Amino acid sequence: MSSNKNTANFGSRFGYIMVAAGAAIGLGNIWKFPYLAYGGGGGAFVVVYIILCIVLGHPVVEMETAVGRYAKTNCIDAYGVVNKKWKFVGVINVICTLLIDMYYIIVSGYVLKYAINFLISGDFGADSTSYYTNFISDPIEPLIYAGILMLVTVVLLSFGITELVEKVTKVIMPLLFVLLVACGIWALFISEGAIDGLKFYLIPDWENFTWKAFADACMQVMFSVGIGWAIFSTLGASVSDKNNLRKDSMWVTVCDTCVALTAGFVIIPSVVGAGSQMTAGPSLVFLAMTDIFGKFPGGRIIGFFFFTALIFAVLSTYFTILEIPVKCVEEKCKISHTKATIFTSIIIFAGGILCSLSQGTGLLSHVKLPWWAFGSGVIYYNIYDWVDCFSGYVLLPLGCLLTTIYCCKVWGYKGYEEELTKGGRDGVLSKYDRVVMTVVVPILTLIVILNCFGFIK
């Protein structure tokens, strides 16, 4: 069980934490968390989400980072260091990442569009919902903005993930958090109904909290924290042996969770105060923020800075989630990093085109892919929704489940503890840790998968 020790380390522990948090903090927190919490019982969803971050998010971050630091190679080979037959776990992770990359870059383009519109005019028409729908249904415009971000990412990645990203995210992540807090406080003052929204967000409504909401909370922890799709096994390859993985993993999870909760604090009171519908879904953050900034003194400028900061958060995530398949292609095909980046980006953007054209009333909106659900038979999703469902509700939990099995059974508690704690320097693997790894994480991941196929409702 040898490993390559030649991988470059991050410049500092704080730099790693900011890069890891930056990789996790992005659209998952600010775009996806609010609308899932909004439709999942408000405060009930929030309470469950926080608990899941503790018993699901943090333990898997530890496991994936330990796998990466021990192997110091790409995420596919990392799972083959102990046993070559287990490289398939890394393959599943890479496939999951590729699929998420495809629709993530498209939604990222939406953010760029809104930033530019705030800069130019700040005018979203009389109906911000129609503005959003018309934009995502356009066959060309969303792809232009997504293409710009993809091109920027490809160019910047050539400078190395452990250098450029580390410098940028040290500044951007704290700035984005401050902007979110400021927007949330302002939202409470500009709308009479915002207090009702805050109550909805903070006070649990258990009657409307279903198994579907629970599965959504589990999936959102995986998506938002970044577990199950090789983020931390990839970053872990560049983590110094001096780092305390237990503390670093805790800080990454805490930072990510705080941003998600703060995003909900901004979005949900604003939407409830504005009388928007619970069915707003993925468009929620775009509709809510345009409403908030439309009432701000100097809202155009603040809106521009907010969405610009969000673009940097998007990039900090995309640098990492694009680097995951790129590193695998580079090492497996034995080609340069630049060629691997270009090749991988072309594949991702091609998939992104299909996802984009299936949105709204787009050119491929009529194309439906089958999905089987127990008790409901075959149901059909558009391309975007099918990719989202398969990656988020099947591959993400499967990746977490297999990582847990790998650490518990293939690597073994003793070997895993040795790497995680560096021979006891950073503590021990307690009975609680073993119960969480052996029982809690597998049960939670299976609930998500079973719910997705209709076995749990």
C-alpha positions in Angstrom: 0.0 0.0 0.0 2.2 2.7 -1.3 1.4 6.2 -2.3 2.8 9.0 -4.3 4.1 11.8 -2.0 5.0 14.2 -4.7 1.7 16.1 -4.9 2.0 19.8 -4.0 0.5 21.0 -0.8 -1.6 24.0 -0.1 0.2 27.2 1.1 -1.4 27.2 4.5 -4.0 25.5 6.6 -6.3 28.5 6.4 -5.8 28.5 2.6 -6.9 24.9 2.4 -9.9 25.4 4.5 -11.0 28.4 2.4 -10.4 26.5 -0.8 -12.3 23.4 0.5 -15.1 25.6 1.8 -15.0 27.6 -1.4 -15.4 24.3 -3.4 -18.4 23.4 -1.2 -19.9 26.9 -1.0 -21.5 27.9 -4.2 -24.9 27.6 -6.0 -25.8 24.6 -3.7 -26.0 26.9 -0.7 -27.4 30.1 -2.2 -29.5 28.7 -5.1 -30.6 25.2 -4.1 -30.9 25.2 -0.3 -33.5 28.0 0.0 -36.0 26.5 -2.4 -35.7 23.1 -0.9 -36.1 24.5 2.6 -39.0 26.6 1.4 -40.9 23.6 0.1 -39.8 21.2 2.9 -41.5 22.6 6.0 -39.3 25.6 6.6 -37.9 25.3 10.1 -38.4 21.5 10.2 -36.1 21.2 7.1 -33.5 23.5 8.8 -33.4 21.5 12.0 -33.0 18.2 10.1 -30.4 19.7 7.8 -28.2 20.9 10.7 -28.4 17.4 12.3 -27.5 15.8 9.0 -24.5 18.1 8.5 -23.2 16.7 11.8 -24.0 12.9 11.3 -23.6 12.8 7.5 -21.7 15.7 6.1 -18.8 16.0 8.5 -18.0 12.2 8.8 -17.9 11.8 5.0 -15.7 14.9 4.5 -13.3 13.3 7.0 -13.3 10.0 5.1 -12.9 11.4 1.6 -10.1 13.7 2.7 -8.3 10.9 4.4 -8.6 8.7 1.3 -7.1 11.6 -0.8 -4.3 12.5 1.5 -3.2 8.9 2.0 -3.2 8.1 -1.8 -2.0 11.5 -3.1 -3.3 10.8 -6.6 -6.5 11.2 -8.7 -9.8 10.1 -7.2 -10.0 6.9 -9.3 -6.6 5.6 -8.3 -7.0 6.8 -4.7 -9.6 4.1 -4.0 -7.3 1.5 -5.6 -4.3 2.2 -3.3 -5.6 -0.3 -0.6 -7.4 -2.6 -3.1 -7.3 -2.1 -6.8 -10.7 -3.7 -7.3 -12.2 -0.6 -5.5 -11.2 1.9 -8.2 -14.8 1.7 -9.4 -15.8 3.9 -6.4 -13.7 6.7 -7.9 -15.2 6.0 -11.4 -18.7 6.5 -10.0 -17.6 9.7 -8.3 -16.2 11.1 -11.5 -19.3 10.2 -13.5 -21.4 12.0 -10.8 -19.2 15.0 -11.0 -19.3 15.2 -14.8 -23.2 15.1 -14.7 -23.3 17.8 -12.0 -20.8 19.9 -14.0 -23.1 19.8 -17.0 -26.1 21.6 -15.4 -24.0 23.5 -12.9 -22.3 25.5 -15.6 -25.6 26.4 -17.2 -27.1 27.7 -13.9 -23.8 29.6 -13.3 -24.4 31.3 -16.6 -27.8 32.6 -15.2 -25.8 34.2 -12.4 -23.5 36.0 -14.9 -26.5 37.2 -16.9 -28.1 38.7 -13.8 -24.9 40.4 -12.7 -24.5 42.0 -16.1 -28.1 43.1 -16.3 -27.8 44.7 -12.9 -24.7 46.6 -14.2 -26.3 47.7 -17.4 -29.9 48.6 -16.3 -31.2 46.7 -13.4 -34.5 46.4 -15.3 -36.2 42.9 -15.2 -39.5 44.1 -16.5 -42.9 44.2 -14.8 -42.8 40.4 -14.3 -39.5 39.0 -13.0 -40.9 35.5 -13.4 -41.5 36.0 -17.1 -38.1 37.5 -17.5 -36.5 34.4 -15.9 -38.6 31.9 -17.9 -38.0 33.7 -21.2 -34.2 33.8 -20.6 -33.8 30.1 -19.7 -36.0 29.2 -22.7 -33.8 31.1 -25.1 -31.8 28.6 -27.2 -28.6 30.8 -27.5 -28.3 33.4 -24.7 -27.9 31.0 -21.7 -25.2 29.1 -23.6 -23.3 32.3 -24.3 -23.1 33.2 -20.6 -22.3 29.6 -19.6 -19.6 29.5 -22.3 -18.0 32.6 -21.0 -17.7 31.1 -17.5 -16.4 27.8 -18.9 -13.8 29.6 -20.9 -12.6 31.6 -17.9 -12.4 28.5 -15.8 -10.4 26.6 -18.4 -7.9 29.5 -18.8 -7.5 30.0 -15.0 -7.1 26.3 -14.3 -3.9 26.3 -16.2 -2.3 28.3 -13.4 -2.9 25.5 -10.9 -5.7 24.8 -8.4 -3.6 25.2 -5.2 -2.3 28.7 -6.1 -4.9 30.9 -7.9 -8.0 29.5 -6.2 -6.4 29.8 -2.7 -5.6 33.5 -3.2 -9.0 34.4 -4.6 -11.2 32.5 -2.1 -9.5 33.9 0.9 -11.1 37.2 0.0 -14.3 36.3 -1.8 -15.8 33.8 0.7 -15.8 36.2 3.7 -17.1 39.0 1.4 -20.0 36.9 0.1 -21.0 36.0 3.6 -21.1 39.6 4.7 -23.2 40.5 1.7 -25.7 37.8 2.5 -26.0 38.9 6.1 -26.5 42.5 5.0 -29.2 41.5 2.5 -31.0 39.4 5.0 -31.2 42.2 7.6 -32.3 44.7 5.0 -35.0 42.3 3.7 -36.6 42.2 7.2 -37.0 46.0 7.1 -38.4 46.5 3.6 -41.3 44.0 3.7 -44.0 43.8 6.3 -44.5 40.1 5.6 -40.8 39.3 6.0 -41.2 38.6 9.7 -43.8 35.9 8.8 -41.2 34.4 6.4 -38.6 34.4 9.2 -41.0 32.6 11.5 -41.7 30.1 8.8 -37.9 29.6 8.3 -37.1 29.3 12.1 -40.2 27.5 13.5 -40.5 23.8 12.5 -43.6 22.7 10.7 -43.5 19.0 11.3 -46.9 18.2 9.8 -45.6 19.2 6.3 -42.3 17.5 6.7 -42.4 14.3 4.6 -40.0 11.5 3.7 -39.5 13.4 0.4 -38.4 16.5 2.4 -36.1 14.3 4.5 -34.5 12.7 1.4 -34.1 16.3 -0.1 -32.4 17.4 3.1 -30.0 14.4 2.9 -29.3 15.0 -0.8 -28.8 18.7 -0.2 -26.2 18.0 2.5 -24.3 15.9 0.1 -24.6 18.4 -2.7 -23.9 21.5 -0.6 -21.1 20.2 1.6 -19.7 18.4 -1.5 -19.5 14.8 -0.4 -20.1 11.8 -2.7 -18.5 13.4 -5.8 -14.7 13.3 -5.1 -14.2 16.9 -4.1 -12.4 16.1 -0.9 -10.6 13.0 -2.1 -9.2 15.3 -4.9 -8.4 18.2 -2.6 -7.1 15.8 0.1 -4.3 14.7 -2.3 -2.8 18.2 -1.8 -3.3 18.4 2.0 -0.1 18.3 4.2 0.4 15.5 6.7 0.7 18.3 9.2 -3.0 19.2 8.9 -5.5 18.0 11.5 -8.1 16.5 9.2 -10.7 16.3 11.9 -10.6 20.0 12.7 -10.2 21.0 9.1 -13.2 18.9 8.1 -15.3 20.4 10.9 -14.5 24.0 9.8 -15.3 23.2 6.1 -18.7 21.8 7.2 -19.4 24.7 9.5 -18.5 27.3 6.9 -20.7 25.6 4.3 -23.6 25.2 6.6 -23.5 28.8 7.9 -23.6 30.1 4.3 -26.6 27.8 3.4 -28.5 28.9 6.5 -27.7 32.5 5.9 -28.9 32.2 2.3 -32.2 30.8 3.6 -32.4 33.8 6.1 -32.1 36.1 3.1 -34.3 34.4 0.5 -37.2 32.9 2.4 -38.3 36.0 4.4 -38.0 38.0 1.2 -40.2 35.6 -0.8 -42.9 35.2 1.9 -42.9 38.9 2.4 -43.4 39.5 -1.4 -46.2 36.9 -1.5 -44.4 34.6 -3.9 -45.6 31.1 -4.5 -44.0 28.1 -2.7 -43.6 26.4 -6.1 -41.0 28.9 -7.3 -38.4 26.1 -7.2 -35.0 26.7 -8.9 -35.9 30.2 -9.9 -36.5 31.3 -6.3 -33.1 32.9 -5.6 -33.2 34.9 -8.9 -36.8 36.1 -8.3 -36.2 36.9 -4.6 -32.9 38.8 -5.1 -34.2 41.0 -7.9 -37.2 41.8 -5.7 -34.9 42.8 -2.8 -32.5 44.9 -4.8 -35.3 46.5 -6.6 -36.3 48.1 -3.3 -32.8 48.9 -2.2 -31.5 52.5 -2.3 -28.7 52.0 -4.9 -30.1 48.5 -5.5 -28.6 48.2 -9.0 -25.0 48.6 -7.7 -25.6 46.3 -4.7 -27.3 43.7 -6.9 -24.3 43.8 -9.3 -21.8 43.3 -6.4 -23.9 40.5 -5.0 -24.2 38.5 -8.2 -20.5 39.3 -9.0 -19.5 37.8 -5.6 -21.7 34.9 -6.3 -19.9 34.4 -9.6 -16.6 34.1 -7.7 -18.2 31.6 -5.4 -19.4 29.7 -8.5 -15.9 29.8 -9.9 -14.3 28.7 -6.7 -16.5 25.6 -6.8 -16.1 25.0 -10.5 -12.3 25.2 -10.4 -12.5 22.1 -8.1 -15.3 20.1 -9.7 -13.8 20.6 -13.1 -10.4 19.6 -11.8 -11.7 16.3 -10.6 -12.4 14.7 -14.0 -9.5 16.7 -15.6 -7.0 15.2 -13.2 -8.3 11.7 -14.0 -8.1 12.3 -17.7 -4.6 13.8 -17.4 -3.1 10.9 -15.4 -5.0 8.1 -17.1 -4.4 9.3 -20.7 -0.9 10.6 -19.9 -1.6 14.0 -21.6 -0.8 17.6 -20.5 -3.0 19.3 -18.0 -4.1 21.9 -20.6 -5.1 19.3 -23.1 -7.0 17.3 -20.4 -8.8 20.5 -19.3 -9.9 21.4 -22.9 -11.0 17.8 -23.7 -13.0 17.5 -20.5 -14.6 20.9 -20.8 -15.8 20.2 -24.3 -17.6 17.0 -23.1 -19.1 18.9 -20.1 -20.3 21.8 -22.3 -21.8 19.5 -24.8 -23.9 17.9 -22.0 -24.7 21.4 -20.7 -26.1 22.4 -24.1 -28.6 19.5 -23.9 -29.5 20.5 -20.3 -30.0 24.2 -21.3 -32.1 23.5 -24.3 -34.5 21.3 -22.2 -35.3 24.1 -19.8 -38.5 26.1 -19.9 -39.9 26.1 -23.4 -36.5 25.4 -25.0 -35.9 23.5 -28.2 -35.5 20.2 -26.4 -38.2 20.7 -23.7 -40.3 18.1 -25.4 -37.6 15.4 -25.0 -38.5 13.3 -22.0 -36.3 10.6 -20.4 -37.9 7.7 -18.5 -37.5 7.2 -14.7 -39.0 4.2 -12.9 -40.7 4.7 -9.5 -42.2 1.9 -7.4 -46.0 2.3 -7.2 -46.0 5.0 -9.9 -44.6 3.1 -12.9 -42.5 5.0 -15.5 -42.5 8.7 -15.2 -40.7 11.2 -17.5 -38.3 14.1 -16.9 -36.7 16.6 -19.2 -33.0 16.2 -19.7 -32.0 18.8 -17.1 -34.3 17.3 -14.4 -33.2 13.7 -15.2 -29.5 14.5 -14.9 -30.2 16.4 -11.7 -32.2 13.5 -10.3 -29.8 10.7 -11.3 -26.7 12.6 -10.1 -28.2 14.0 -6.8 -30.5 11.2 -5.7 -28.6 8.1 -6.9 -24.9 8.8 -7.6 -24.3 11.2 -4.7 -25.7 8.8 -2.0 -24.1 5.8 -3.7 -20.7 7.5 -3.6 -21.1 8.3 0.1 -22.2 4.7 0.8 -19.3 3.2 -1.0 -16.8 5.5 0.6 -18.1 4.4 4.0 -17.9 0.8 3.1 -14.4 1.3 1.7 -13.1 3.0 4.9 -14.8 0.6 7.3 -14.3 -2.8 5.5 -11.7 -2.5 2.8 -9.3 0.0 4.4 -10.4 -1.0 7.9 -10.9 1.1 11.0 -7.2 0.7 12.0 -5.8 1.9 8.7 -8.3 4.7 8.4 -7.7 5.9 11.9 -4.0 5.9 11.3 -4.3 8.3 8.4 -7.1 10.4 9.9 -5.4 11.0 13.2 -1.8 10.5 12.1 -1.2 7.7 14.5 -3.2 9.2 17.4 -1.7 12.7 17.1 -5.1 14.2 16.4 -7.3 12.0 18.6 -8.8 8.6 18.2 -11.7 7.0 16.2 -14.3 6.8 19.0 -17.3 4.4 19.3 -19.5 7.2 18.2 -17.4 7.7 15.0 -17.7 4.0 14.2 -21.4 3.8 14.8 -21.9 6.8 12.5 -19.7 5.3 9.8 -21.1 1.8 10.0 -24.8 2.5 10.7 -25.9 6.1 10.4 -24.3 7.1 7.0 -25.4 3.9 5.2 -29.0 4.2 6.4 -29.2 7.8 5.4 -27.8 7.2 1.9 -30.2 4.2 1.4 -33.2 6.3 2.4 -32.4 8.8 -0.3 -32.0 6.1 -3.0 -35.1 4.2 -1.9 -37.2 7.4 -1.8 -35.9 8.3 -5.3 -37.3 5.1 -6.7 -40.6 5.3 -4.8 -40.0 2.6 -2.1 -40.2 5.2 0.7 -42.8 8.0 0.4 
